[in-house]
Amino acid sequence: MGSVRCVFGTGPDGSLDPGFGDRGRVLADVGPGSTDEDLAGLALQPDGRILAGGSTAPTAFGQDSDFLLARFRDDGALDRSFGRDGFVVTKTAPGDADDEIFDIALQSPTRLVAAGECDQPTTGRDVCLARYRVGR
């Protein structure tokens, strides 16, 4: 595992778009090491940038997963001006509890809302919302 596997960009006949990423595919590793990333939602910004939301964990067994947002340019390149080298990781639960985004939506051209669940010590898995600034 260890990489966000995003497959976007098809031609009118369903073939991959060679002008997007590496021959129509984008692979982006959050790292460090062999991390486990999952994507659960996509949102397109008005300027064509692509926001992807999900979770990241240090291992493939889902321990201590955190909210993950990634942003890509319209050509599939990671937008390194976003967050830390293209990624934003948000810990919403205490300690090594799991946080997972299940979907994302643009609230406005500059705001994104992420919905998911967050483990809490006293109440278990709770509904969790987070809002991010994603544009100027």
N, CA, C and O atoms as CSV, one atom per row, in Angstrom:
chain,resi,resn,atom,element,x,y,z
A,1,MET,N,N,0.857,-1.165,0.000
A,1,MET,CA,C,0.000,0.000,0.000
A,1,MET,C,C,0.903,1.229,0.000
A,1,MET,O,O,1.858,1.287,-0.775
A,2,GLY,N,N,0.620,2.214,0.858
A,2,GLY,CA,C,1.489,3.349,1.000
A,2,GLY,C,C,1.312,4.439,-0.027
A,2,GLY,O,O,2.135,5.352,-0.077
A,3,SER,N,N,0.287,4.393,-0.845
A,3,SER,CA,C,0.091,5.500,-1.757
A,3,SER,C,C,-1.384,5.728,-2.005
A,3,SER,O,O,-2.199,4.806,-1.997
A,4,VAL,N,N,-1.696,7.007,-2.226
A,4,VAL,CA,C,-3.046,7.354,-2.618
A,4,VAL,C,C,-3.166,6.955,-4.071
A,4,VAL,O,O,-2.378,7.419,-4.894
A,5,ARG,N,N,-4.104,6.130,-4.409
A,5,ARG,CA,C,-4.267,5.659,-5.779
A,5,ARG,C,C,-5.483,6.336,-6.382
A,5,ARG,O,O,-6.626,5.967,-6.114
A,6,CYS,N,N,-5.206,7.327,-7.198
A,6,CYS,CA,C,-6.269,8.095,-7.842
A,6,CYS,C,C,-6.223,7.801,-9.320
A,6,CYS,O,O,-5.184,7.984,-9.954
A,7,VAL,N,N,-7.298,7.360,-9.868
A,7,VAL,CA,C,-7.357,7.137,-11.311
A,7,VAL,C,C,-8.448,8.044,-11.854
A,7,VAL,O,O,-9.630,7.841,-11.579
A,8,PHE,N,N,-8.045,9.045,-12.625
A,8,PHE,CA,C,-8.965,10.012,-13.215
A,8,PHE,C,C,-8.626,10.154,-14.684
A,8,PHE,O,O,-7.615,9.625,-15.146
A,9,GLY,N,N,-9.451,10.854,-15.411
A,9,GLY,CA,C,-9.113,11.328,-16.734
A,9,GLY,C,C,-9.295,10.288,-17.819
A,9,GLY,O,O,-8.363,9.539,-18.116
A,10,THR,N,N,-10.458,10.225,-18.408
A,10,THR,CA,C,-10.670,9.305,-19.515
A,10,THR,C,C,-11.067,10.078,-20.752
A,10,THR,O,O,-11.627,11.171,-20.662
A,11,GLY,N,N,-10.775,9.510,-21.901
A,11,GLY,CA,C,-11.183,10.102,-23.165
A,11,GLY,C,C,-12.643,9.799,-23.431
A,11,GLY,O,O,-13.293,9.121,-22.635
A,12,PRO,N,N,-13.174,10.303,-24.561
A,12,PRO,CA,C,-14.588,10.076,-24.854
A,12,PRO,C,C,-14.934,8.605,-25.040
A,12,PRO,O,O,-16.098,8.226,-24.911
A,13,ASP,N,N,-13.946,7.774,-25.340
A,13,ASP,CA,C,-14.199,6.345,-25.509
A,13,ASP,C,C,-13.901,5.554,-24.234
A,13,ASP,O,O,-13.930,4.323,-24.241
A,14,GLY,N,N,-13.615,6.265,-23.140
A,14,GLY,CA,C,-13.317,5.599,-21.880
A,14,GLY,C,C,-11.844,5.299,-21.665
A,14,GLY,O,O,-11.473,4.755,-20.625
A,15,SER,N,N,-11.005,5.640,-22.621
A,15,SER,CA,C,-9.568,5.398,-22.452
A,15,SER,C,C,-8.972,6.443,-21.518
A,15,SER,O,O,-9.519,7.534,-21.355
A,16,LEU,N,N,-7.841,6.095,-20.907
A,16,LEU,CA,C,-7.169,7.034,-20.011
A,16,LEU,C,C,-6.665,8.234,-20.804
A,16,LEU,O,O,-6.239,8.095,-21.951
A,17,ASP,N,N,-6.714,9.409,-20.188
A,17,ASP,CA,C,-6.259,10.655,-20.794
A,17,ASP,C,C,-4.751,10.783,-20.586
A,17,ASP,O,O,-4.315,10.980,-19.452
A,18,PRO,N,N,-3.937,10.678,-21.646
A,18,PRO,CA,C,-2.492,10.729,-21.480
A,18,PRO,C,C,-1.984,12.091,-21.006
A,18,PRO,O,O,-0.831,12.190,-20.587
A,19,GLY,N,N,-2.802,13.136,-21.059
A,19,GLY,CA,C,-2.406,14.453,-20.580
A,19,GLY,C,C,-2.650,14.655,-19.102
A,19,GLY,O,O,-2.397,15.739,-18.578
A,20,PHE,N,N,-3.136,13.638,-18.419
A,20,PHE,CA,C,-3.429,13.710,-16.992
A,20,PHE,C,C,-2.468,12.809,-16.240
A,20,PHE,O,O,-2.431,11.603,-16.488
A,21,GLY,N,N,-1.679,13.378,-15.314
A,21,GLY,CA,C,-0.747,12.583,-14.512
A,21,GLY,C,C,0.232,11.818,-15.381
A,21,GLY,O,O,0.755,12.362,-16.353
A,22,ASP,N,N,0.485,10.573,-15.044
A,22,ASP,CA,C,1.382,9.691,-15.785
A,22,ASP,C,C,0.527,8.784,-16.668
A,22,ASP,O,O,0.056,7.735,-16.228
A,23,ARG,N,N,0.334,9.200,-17.914
A,23,ARG,CA,C,-0.482,8.443,-18.874
A,23,ARG,C,C,-1.902,8.181,-18.361
A,23,ARG,O,O,-2.470,7.112,-18.582
A,24,GLY,N,N,-2.462,9.184,-17.671
A,24,GLY,CA,C,-3.844,9.077,-17.216
A,24,GLY,C,C,-4.020,8.620,-15.784
A,24,GLY,O,O,-5.151,8.476,-15.319
A,25,ARG,N,N,-2.915,8.387,-15.065
A,25,ARG,CA,C,-2.990,7.908,-13.671
A,25,ARG,C,C,-2.203,8.836,-12.766
A,25,ARG,O,O,-1.239,9.475,-13.187
A,26,VAL,N,N,-2.635,8.898,-11.506
A,26,VAL,CA,C,-1.914,9.659,-10.496
A,26,VAL,C,C,-1.739,8.769,-9.270
A,26,VAL,O,O,-2.711,8.228,-8.743
A,27,LEU,N,N,-0.508,8.622,-8.827
A,27,LEU,CA,C,-0.193,7.915,-7.586
A,27,LEU,C,C,0.553,8.900,-6.700
A,27,LEU,O,O,1.544,9.487,-7.133
A,28,ALA,N,N,0.097,9.094,-5.470
A,28,ALA,CA,C,0.742,10.042,-4.565
A,28,ALA,C,C,0.879,9.413,-3.181
A,28,ALA,O,O,-0.111,9.001,-2.576
A,29,ASP,N,N,2.094,9.345,-2.696
A,29,ASP,CA,C,2.388,8.727,-1.406
A,29,ASP,C,C,2.426,9.789,-0.314
A,29,ASP,O,O,3.189,10.750,-0.411
A,30,VAL,N,N,1.609,9.624,0.725
A,30,VAL,CA,C,1.601,10.563,1.837
A,30,VAL,C,C,2.836,10.337,2.704
A,30,VAL,O,O,3.467,11.296,3.148
A,31,GLY,N,N,3.184,9.065,2.948
A,31,GLY,CA,C,4.384,8.706,3.708
A,31,GLY,C,C,4.415,9.321,5.091
A,31,GLY,O,O,3.429,9.928,5.508
A,32,PRO,N,N,5.498,9.188,5.808
A,32,PRO,CA,C,6.713,8.471,5.426
A,32,PRO,C,C,6.539,6.955,5.553
A,32,PRO,O,O,5.683,6.473,6.295
A,33,GLY,N,N,7.344,6.241,4.836
A,33,GLY,CA,C,7.320,4.780,4.909
A,33,GLY,C,C,6.102,4.181,4.248
A,33,GLY,O,O,5.511,4.769,3.342
A,34,SER,N,N,5.735,3.001,4.714
A,34,SER,CA,C,4.641,2.229,4.132
A,34,SER,C,C,3.328,2.573,4.827
A,34,SER,O,O,2.830,1.805,5.650
A,35,THR,N,N,2.774,3.732,4.490
A,35,THR,CA,C,1.515,4.163,5.095
A,35,THR,C,C,0.335,3.611,4.311
A,35,THR,O,O,0.497,3.100,3.202
A,36,ASP,N,N,-0.849,3.717,4.891
A,36,ASP,CA,C,-2.066,3.239,4.254
A,36,ASP,C,C,-3.017,4.412,4.083
A,36,ASP,O,O,-3.453,5.017,5.063
A,37,GLU,N,N,-3.336,4.730,2.831
A,37,GLU,CA,C,-4.258,5.817,2.551
A,37,GLU,C,C,-5.493,5.283,1.854
A,37,GLU,O,O,-5.422,4.359,1.044
A,38,ASP,N,N,-6.625,5.883,2.185
A,38,ASP,CA,C,-7.896,5.550,1.543
A,38,ASP,C,C,-8.578,6.849,1.150
A,38,ASP,O,O,-8.587,7.810,1.919
A,39,LEU,N,N,-9.145,6.877,-0.040
A,39,LEU,CA,C,-9.922,8.028,-0.485
A,39,LEU,C,C,-11.399,7.683,-0.437
A,39,LEU,O,O,-11.805,6.571,-0.772
A,40,ALA,N,N,-12.204,8.666,-0.009
A,40,ALA,CA,C,-13.636,8.438,0.102
A,40,ALA,C,C,-14.459,9.503,-0.611
A,40,ALA,O,O,-15.664,9.329,-0.790
A,41,GLY,N,N,-13.834,10.598,-1.020
A,41,GLY,CA,C,-14.597,11.645,-1.672
A,41,GLY,C,C,-13.723,12.541,-2.528
A,41,GLY,O,O,-12.531,12.704,-2.269
A,42,LEU,N,N,-14.335,13.119,-3.556
A,42,LEU,CA,C,-13.673,14.064,-4.452
A,42,LEU,C,C,-14.531,15.308,-4.580
A,42,LEU,O,O,-15.759,15.243,-4.532
A,43,ALA,N,N,-13.866,16.441,-4.745
A,43,ALA,CA,C,-14.553,17.695,-5.031
A,43,ALA,C,C,-13.715,18.460,-6.043
A,43,ALA,O,O,-12.488,18.490,-5.952
A,44,LEU,N,N,-14.383,19.074,-7.001
A,44,LEU,CA,C,-13.699,19.870,-8.010
A,44,LEU,C,C,-13.877,21.338,-7.681
A,44,LEU,O,O,-15.001,21.812,-7.513
A,45,GLN,N,N,-12.756,22.065,-7.588
A,45,GLN,CA,C,-12.819,23.498,-7.354
A,45,GLN,C,C,-13.128,24.209,-8.672
A,45,GLN,O,O,-12.836,23.670,-9.740
A,46,PRO,N,N,-13.712,25.408,-8.618
A,46,PRO,CA,C,-14.066,26.131,-9.840
A,46,PRO,C,C,-12.879,26.352,-10.790
A,46,PRO,O,O,-13.073,26.456,-12.001
A,47,ASP,N,N,-11.658,26.423,-10.254
A,47,ASP,CA,C,-10.472,26.644,-11.094
A,47,ASP,C,C,-9.910,25.335,-11.664
A,47,ASP,O,O,-8.861,25.347,-12.308
A,48,GLY,N,N,-10.591,24.215,-11.436
A,48,GLY,CA,C,-10.168,22.932,-11.990
A,48,GLY,C,C,-9.332,22.074,-11.067
A,48,GLY,O,O,-9.075,20.911,-11.375
A,49,ARG,N,N,-8.899,22.625,-9.934
A,49,ARG,CA,C,-8.121,21.796,-9.005
A,49,ARG,C,C,-9.022,20.727,-8.391
A,49,ARG,O,O,-10.226,20.929,-8.234
A,50,ILE,N,N,-8.422,19.591,-8.049
A,50,ILE,CA,C,-9.140,18.413,-7.554
A,50,ILE,C,C,-8.788,18.208,-6.086
A,50,ILE,O,O,-7.614,18.097,-5.733
A,51,LEU,N,N,-9.799,18.159,-5.239
A,51,LEU,CA,C,-9.603,17.849,-3.824
A,51,LEU,C,C,-10.032,16.415,-3.578
A,51,LEU,O,O,-11.106,16.002,-4.014
A,52,ALA,N,N,-9.201,15.657,-2.886
A,52,ALA,CA,C,-9.501,14.268,-2.549
A,52,ALA,C,C,-9.448,14.133,-1.030
A,52,ALA,O,O,-8.505,14.609,-0.399
A,53,GLY,N,N,-10.456,13.487,-0.438
A,53,GLY,CA,C,-10.514,13.326,1.005
A,53,GLY,C,C,-10.642,11.874,1.396
A,53,GLY,O,O,-11.275,11.086,0.693
A,54,GLY,N,N,-10.041,11.519,2.520
A,54,GLY,CA,C,-10.103,10.154,3.028
A,54,GLY,C,C,-9.381,10.051,4.355
A,54,GLY,O,O,-9.593,10.867,5.251
A,55,SER,N,N,-8.523,9.042,4.480
A,55,SER,CA,C,-7.780,8.851,5.725
A,55,SER,C,C,-6.385,8.323,5.422
A,55,SER,O,O,-6.122,7.758,4.360
A,56,THR,N,N,-5.508,8.525,6.386
A,56,THR,CA,C,-4.156,7.989,6.303
A,56,THR,C,C,-3.793,7.374,7.646
A,56,THR,O,O,-4.175,7.886,8.699
A,57,ALA,N,N,-3.057,6.277,7.601
A,57,ALA,CA,C,-2.631,5.574,8.813
A,57,ALA,C,C,-1.198,5.098,8.626
A,57,ALA,O,O,-0.763,4.879,7.495
A,58,PRO,N,N,-0.449,4.933,9.732
A,58,PRO,CA,C,0.947,4.508,9.613
A,58,PRO,C,C,1.130,3.073,9.124
A,58,PRO,O,O,2.223,2.701,8.697
A,59,THR,N,N,0.063,2.259,9.183
A,59,THR,CA,C,0.154,0.880,8.710
A,59,THR,C,C,-1.103,0.537,7.911
A,59,THR,O,O,-2.074,1.294,7.918
A,60,ALA,N,N,-1.080,-0.581,7.237
A,60,ALA,CA,C,-2.229,-1.028,6.450
A,60,ALA,C,C,-3.336,-1.617,7.322
A,60,ALA,O,O,-4.353,-2.066,6.793
A,61,PHE,N,N,-3.165,-1.627,8.623
A,61,PHE,CA,C,-4.155,-2.232,9.509
A,61,PHE,C,C,-5.038,-1.208,10.193
A,61,PHE,O,O,-5.731,-1.533,11.157
A,62,GLY,N,N,-5.023,0.044,9.700
A,62,GLY,CA,C,-5.954,1.063,10.149
A,62,GLY,C,C,-5.789,1.558,11.565
A,62,GLY,O,O,-6.750,2.054,12.153
A,63,GLN,N,N,-4.605,1.440,12.133
A,63,GLN,CA,C,-4.400,1.955,13.476
A,63,GLN,C,C,-4.045,3.429,13.394
A,63,GLN,O,O,-3.211,3.831,12.583
A,64,ASP,N,N,-4.679,4.229,14.232
A,64,ASP,CA,C,-4.431,5.659,14.321
A,64,ASP,C,C,-4.588,6.349,12.976
A,64,ASP,O,O,-3.704,7.096,12.556
A,65,SER,N,N,-5.693,6.110,12.304
A,65,SER,CA,C,-5.922,6.812,11.051
A,65,SER,C,C,-6.351,8.245,11.346
A,65,SER,O,O,-6.961,8.519,12.380
A,66,ASP,N,N,-6.031,9.148,10.438
A,66,ASP,CA,C,-6.348,10.560,10.572
A,66,ASP,C,C,-7.007,11.049,9.293
A,66,ASP,O,O,-6.854,10.444,8.232
A,67,PHE,N,N,-7.754,12.168,9.405
A,67,PHE,CA,C,-8.344,12.794,8.223
A,67,PHE,C,C,-7.233,13.136,7.233
A,67,PHE,O,O,-6.152,13.569,7.632
A,68,LEU,N,N,-7.499,12.941,5.951
A,68,LEU,CA,C,-6.533,13.258,4.898
A,68,LEU,C,C,-7.225,14.043,3.790
A,68,LEU,O,O,-8.274,13.635,3.292
A,69,LEU,N,N,-6.633,15.168,3.410
A,69,LEU,CA,C,-7.021,15.901,2.214
A,69,LEU,C,C,-5.792,16.023,1.327
A,69,LEU,O,O,-4.683,16.245,1.812
A,70,ALA,N,N,-5.998,15.879,0.039
A,70,ALA,CA,C,-4.941,16.095,-0.943
A,70,ALA,C,C,-5.512,16.979,-2.039
A,70,ALA,O,O,-6.706,16.920,-2.333
A,71,ARG,N,N,-4.654,17.802,-2.647
A,71,ARG,CA,C,-5.132,18.617,-3.758
A,71,ARG,C,C,-4.198,18.436,-4.946
A,71,ARG,O,O,-2.974,18.430,-4.817
A,72,PHE,N,N,-4.830,18.287,-6.111
A,72,PHE,CA,C,-4.116,18.079,-7.368
A,72,PHE,C,C,-4.494,19.182,-8.336
A,72,PHE,O,O,-5.615,19.689,-8.306
A,73,ARG,N,N,-3.557,19.553,-9.195
A,73,ARG,CA,C,-3.862,20.510,-10.260
A,73,ARG,C,C,-4.695,19.813,-11.324
A,73,ARG,O,O,-4.847,18.592,-11.292
A,74,ASP,N,N,-5.231,20.571,-12.257
A,74,ASP,CA,C,-6.111,19.974,-13.268
A,74,ASP,C,C,-5.388,19.016,-14.200
A,74,ASP,O,O,-6.036,18.241,-14.903
A,75,ASP,N,N,-4.046,19.050,-14.223
A,75,ASP,CA,C,-3.288,18.097,-15.034
A,75,ASP,C,C,-2.891,16.843,-14.250
A,75,ASP,O,O,-2.203,15.969,-14.778
A,76,GLY,N,N,-3.332,16.758,-12.979
A,76,GLY,CA,C,-3.048,15.598,-12.143
A,76,GLY,C,C,-1.832,15.738,-11.249
A,76,GLY,O,O,-1.602,14.887,-10.390
A,77,ALA,N,N,-1.043,16.796,-11.430
A,77,ALA,CA,C,0.133,16.998,-10.573
A,77,ALA,C,C,-0.325,17.394,-9.169
A,77,ALA,O,O,-1.290,18.141,-9.007
A,78,LEU,N,N,0.369,16.890,-8.177
A,78,LEU,CA,C,0.078,17.246,-6.793
A,78,LEU,C,C,0.300,18.741,-6.620
A,78,LEU,O,O,1.338,19.261,-7.030
A,79,ASP,N,N,-0.654,19.436,-6.021
A,79,ASP,CA,C,-0.545,20.875,-5.789
A,79,ASP,C,C,0.231,21.092,-4.494
A,79,ASP,O,O,-0.350,21.104,-3.409
A,80,ARG,N,N,1.530,21.261,-4.612
A,80,ARG,CA,C,2.404,21.364,-3.437
A,80,ARG,C,C,2.234,22.672,-2.671
A,80,ARG,O,O,2.836,22.840,-1.610
A,81,SER,N,N,1.426,23.605,-3.183
A,81,SER,CA,C,1.145,24.841,-2.441
A,81,SER,C,C,0.040,24.623,-1.404
A,81,SER,O,O,-0.223,25.503,-0.584
A,82,PHE,N,N,-0.595,23.471,-1.438
A,82,PHE,CA,C,-1.681,23.130,-0.524
A,82,PHE,C,C,-1.128,22.366,0.666
A,82,PHE,O,O,-0.423,21.372,0.493
A,83,GLY,N,N,-1.441,22.820,1.873
A,83,GLY,CA,C,-1.011,22.112,3.079
A,83,GLY,C,C,0.485,21.910,3.117
A,83,GLY,O,O,1.262,22.839,2.893
A,84,ARG,N,N,0.878,20.686,3.404
A,84,ARG,CA,C,2.302,20.334,3.447
A,84,ARG,C,C,2.600,19.460,2.235
A,84,ARG,O,O,2.313,18.263,2.234
A,85,ASP,N,N,3.174,20.065,1.215
A,85,ASP,CA,C,3.521,19.369,-0.029
A,85,ASP,C,C,2.318,18.721,-0.701
A,85,ASP,O,O,2.453,17.664,-1.316
A,86,GLY,N,N,1.139,19.341,-0.593
A,86,GLY,CA,C,-0.038,18.842,-1.273
A,86,GLY,C,C,-1.019,18.092,-0.393
A,86,GLY,O,O,-2.110,17.743,-0.844
A,87,PHE,N,N,-0.651,17.839,0.851
A,87,PHE,CA,C,-1.481,17.056,1.765
A,87,PHE,C,C,-1.785,17.826,3.045
A,87,PHE,O,O,-0.962,18.612,3.516
A,88,VAL,N,N,-2.969,17.596,3.603
A,88,VAL,CA,C,-3.329,18.083,4.933
A,88,VAL,C,C,-3.789,16.868,5.723
A,88,VAL,O,O,-4.716,16.172,5.310
A,89,VAL,N,N,-3.148,16.610,6.851
A,89,VAL,CA,C,-3.528,15.510,7.742
A,89,VAL,C,C,-4.029,16.138,9.039
A,89,VAL,O,O,-3.339,16.951,9.655
A,90,THR,N,N,-5.243,15.750,9.446
A,90,THR,CA,C,-5.862,16.318,10.639
A,90,THR,C,C,-6.209,15.219,11.619
A,90,THR,O,O,-6.967,14.300,11.308
A,91,LYS,N,N,-5.645,15.328,12.799
A,91,LYS,CA,C,-5.977,14.404,13.891
A,91,LYS,C,C,-7.155,15.018,14.633
A,91,LYS,O,O,-7.019,16.098,15.208
A,92,THR,N,N,-8.306,14.358,14.634
A,92,THR,CA,C,-9.480,14.884,15.319
A,92,THR,C,C,-9.822,14.097,16.581
A,92,THR,O,O,-10.534,14.601,17.449
A,93,ALA,N,N,-9.329,12.886,16.689
A,93,ALA,CA,C,-9.564,12.070,17.879
A,93,ALA,C,C,-8.299,12.075,18.741
A,93,ALA,O,O,-7.199,12.240,18.215
A,94,PRO,N,N,-8.441,11.897,20.039
A,94,PRO,CA,C,-7.276,11.925,20.922
A,94,PRO,C,C,-6.401,10.674,20.785
A,94,PRO,O,O,-6.877,9.606,20.402
A,95,GLY,N,N,-5.133,10.829,21.100
A,95,GLY,CA,C,-4.209,9.695,21.117
A,95,GLY,C,C,-4.122,8.993,19.784
A,95,GLY,O,O,-3.970,9.627,18.739
A,96,ASP,N,N,-4.219,7.660,19.829
A,96,ASP,CA,C,-4.097,6.879,18.597
A,96,ASP,C,C,-5.450,6.373,18.096
A,96,ASP,O,O,-5.521,5.350,17.415
A,97,ALA,N,N,-6.520,7.092,18.436
A,97,ALA,CA,C,-7.863,6.717,17.979
A,97,ALA,C,C,-8.017,7.032,16.491
A,97,ALA,O,O,-7.283,7.848,15.934
A,98,ASP,N,N,-8.981,6.370,15.868
A,98,ASP,CA,C,-9.184,6.509,14.424
A,98,ASP,C,C,-10.063,7.703,14.066
A,98,ASP,O,O,-11.047,7.999,14.745
A,99,ASP,N,N,-9.680,8.386,12.976
A,99,ASP,CA,C,-10.458,9.464,12.370
A,99,ASP,C,C,-10.531,9.126,10.888
A,99,ASP,O,O,-9.505,8.840,10.271
A,100,GLU,N,N,-11.720,9.153,10.311
A,100,GLU,CA,C,-11.850,8.832,8.893
A,100,GLU,C,C,-12.835,9.764,8.222
A,100,GLU,O,O,-13.939,9.972,8.726
A,101,ILE,N,N,-12.444,10.331,7.081
A,101,ILE,CA,C,-13.362,11.101,6.254
A,101,ILE,C,C,-14.125,10.106,5.385
A,101,ILE,O,O,-13.535,9.205,4.791
A,102,PHE,N,N,-15.446,10.281,5.318
A,102,PHE,CA,C,-16.279,9.457,4.448
A,102,PHE,C,C,-16.743,10.204,3.211
A,102,PHE,O,O,-17.075,9.584,2.200
A,103,ASP,N,N,-16.771,11.554,3.281
A,103,ASP,CA,C,-17.153,12.340,2.115
A,103,ASP,C,C,-16.705,13.778,2.310
A,103,ASP,O,O,-16.491,14.225,3.437
A,104,ILE,N,N,-16.565,14.501,1.202
A,104,ILE,CA,C,-16.212,15.909,1.240
A,104,ILE,C,C,-17.125,16.666,0.282
A,104,ILE,O,O,-17.656,16.096,-0.671
A,105,ALA,N,N,-17.302,17.969,0.550
A,105,ALA,CA,C,-18.108,18.814,-0.331
A,105,ALA,C,C,-17.622,20.244,-0.230
A,105,ALA,O,O,-17.269,20.717,0.850
A,106,LEU,N,N,-17.604,20.927,-1.360
A,106,LEU,CA,C,-17.293,22.348,-1.343
A,106,LEU,C,C,-18.495,23.094,-0.789
A,106,LEU,O,O,-19.616,22.904,-1.260
A,107,GLN,N,N,-18.270,23.940,0.207
A,107,GLN,CA,C,-19.319,24.782,0.750
A,107,GLN,C,C,-19.353,26.105,-0.026
A,107,GLN,O,O,-20.401,26.734,-0.168
A,108,SER,N,N,-18.195,26.502,-0.514
A,108,SER,CA,C,-18.027,27.694,-1.335
A,108,SER,C,C,-16.732,27.483,-2.117
A,108,SER,O,O,-16.057,26.478,-1.892
A,109,PRO,N,N,-16.360,28.372,-3.012
A,109,PRO,CA,C,-15.091,28.182,-3.733
A,109,PRO,C,C,-13.864,28.142,-2.819
A,109,PRO,O,O,-12.807,27.655,-3.219
A,110,THR,N,N,-14.006,28.661,-1.577
A,110,THR,CA,C,-12.852,28.720,-0.683
A,110,THR,C,C,-12.987,27.871,0.579
A,110,THR,O,O,-12.085,27.871,1.416
A,111,ARG,N,N,-14.088,27.155,0.728
A,111,ARG,CA,C,-14.325,26.348,1.932
A,111,ARG,C,C,-14.757,24.937,1.548
A,111,ARG,O,O,-15.569,24.747,0.643
A,112,LEU,N,N,-14.202,23.955,2.248
A,112,LEU,CA,C,-14.552,22.553,2.040
A,112,LEU,C,C,-14.973,21.963,3.378
A,112,LEU,O,O,-14.344,22.233,4.401
A,113,VAL,N,N,-16.033,21.159,3.378
A,113,VAL,CA,C,-16.483,20.468,4.582
A,113,VAL,C,C,-16.210,18.984,4.402
A,113,VAL,O,O,-16.523,18.398,3.366
A,114,ALA,N,N,-15.617,18.386,5.435
A,114,ALA,CA,C,-15.343,16.948,5.450
A,114,ALA,C,C,-16.220,16.312,6.519
A,114,ALA,O,O,-16.332,16.830,7.630
A,115,ALA,N,N,-16.840,15.190,6.178
A,115,ALA,CA,C,-17.698,14.467,7.120
A,115,ALA,C,C,-17.137,13.072,7.316
A,115,ALA,O,O,-16.703,12.422,6.365
A,116,GLY,N,N,-17.152,12.621,8.554
A,116,GLY,CA,C,-16.644,11.285,8.838
A,116,GLY,C,C,-16.963,10.864,10.248
A,116,GLY,O,O,-17.979,11.251,10.823
A,117,GLU,N,N,-16.066,10.058,10.795
A,117,GLU,CA,C,-16.243,9.627,12.178
A,117,GLU,C,C,-14.919,9.727,12.911
A,117,GLU,O,O,-13.840,9.601,12.332
A,118,CYS,N,N,-15.047,9.960,14.223
A,118,CYS,CA,C,-13.881,10.132,15.085
A,118,CYS,C,C,-14.107,9.365,16.375
A,118,CYS,O,O,-15.144,9.522,17.018
A,119,ASP,N,N,-13.153,8.545,16.755
A,119,ASP,CA,C,-13.239,7.814,18.021
A,119,ASP,C,C,-13.026,8.776,19.181
A,119,ASP,O,O,-12.102,9.590,19.166
A,120,GLN,N,N,-13.889,8.674,20.186
A,120,GLN,CA,C,-13.768,9.484,21.393
A,120,GLN,C,C,-13.769,8.555,22.603
A,120,GLN,O,O,-14.522,7.582,22.628
A,121,PRO,N,N,-12.941,8.836,23.601
A,121,PRO,CA,C,-12.806,7.916,24.736
A,121,PRO,C,C,-14.102,7.679,25.508
A,121,PRO,O,O,-14.327,6.565,25.980
A,122,THR,N,N,-14.947,8.674,25.652
A,122,THR,CA,C,-16.137,8.515,26.486
A,122,THR,C,C,-17.401,8.176,25.702
A,122,THR,O,O,-18.348,7.644,26.280
A,123,THR,N,N,-17.441,8.468,24.407
A,123,THR,CA,C,-18.671,8.267,23.651
A,123,THR,C,C,-18.518,7.334,22.454
A,123,THR,O,O,-19.495,7.095,21.746
A,124,GLY,N,N,-17.337,6.807,22.210
A,124,GLY,CA,C,-17.121,5.876,21.103
A,124,GLY,C,C,-16.968,6.600,19.779
A,124,GLY,O,O,-16.420,7.700,19.717
A,125,ARG,N,N,-17.460,5.967,18.720
A,125,ARG,CA,C,-17.349,6.565,17.379
A,125,ARG,C,C,-18.434,7.619,17.208
A,125,ARG,O,O,-19.627,7.322,17.280
A,126,ASP,N,N,-18.007,8.834,16.985
A,126,ASP,CA,C,-18.925,9.955,16.845
A,126,ASP,C,C,-18.877,10.518,15.438
A,126,ASP,O,O,-17.891,10.355,14.719
A,127,VAL,N,N,-19.963,11.187,15.055
A,127,VAL,CA,C,-19.993,11.948,13.812
A,127,VAL,C,C,-18.990,13.085,13.956
A,127,VAL,O,O,-18.888,13.709,15.012
A,128,CYS,N,N,-18.267,13.340,12.900
A,128,CYS,CA,C,-17.229,14.358,12.962
A,128,CYS,C,C,-17.262,15.190,11.685
A,128,CYS,O,O,-17.237,14.639,10.585
A,129,LEU,N,N,-17.318,16.500,11.824
A,129,LEU,CA,C,-17.248,17.422,10.695
A,129,LEU,C,C,-16.048,18.332,10.887
A,129,LEU,O,O,-15.717,18.718,12.008
A,130,ALA,N,N,-15.407,18.664,9.793
A,130,ALA,CA,C,-14.307,19.623,9.826
A,130,ALA,C,C,-14.443,20.512,8.594
A,130,ALA,O,O,-14.827,20.043,7.523
A,131,ARG,N,N,-14.127,21.799,8.749
A,131,ARG,CA,C,-14.163,22.691,7.597
A,131,ARG,C,C,-12.774,23.244,7.365
A,131,ARG,O,O,-12.070,23.634,8.297
A,132,TYR,N,N,-12.398,23.267,6.100
A,132,TYR,CA,C,-11.060,23.683,5.686
A,132,TYR,C,C,-11.137,24.879,4.749
A,132,TYR,O,O,-12.105,25.033,4.004
A,133,ARG,N,N,-10.117,25.721,4.790
A,133,ARG,CA,C,-9.937,26.781,3.807
A,133,ARG,C,C,-9.129,26.204,2.662
A,133,ARG,O,O,-8.009,25.735,2.865
A,134,VAL,N,N,-9.687,26.234,1.463
A,134,VAL,CA,C,-9.034,25.568,0.328
A,134,VAL,C,C,-8.766,26.509,-0.850
A,134,VAL,O,O,-8.368,26.057,-1.923
A,135,GLY,N,N,-8.979,27.789,-0.659
A,135,GLY,CA,C,-8.738,28.731,-1.737
A,135,GLY,C,C,-8.641,30.142,-1.227
A,135,GLY,O,O,-8.866,30.415,-0.048
A,136,ARG,N,N,-8.302,31.040,-2.136
A,136,ARG,CA,C,-8.165,32.447,-1.762
A,136,ARG,C,C,-9.404,33.199,-2.070
A,136,ARG,O,O,-9.474,34.403,-1.822
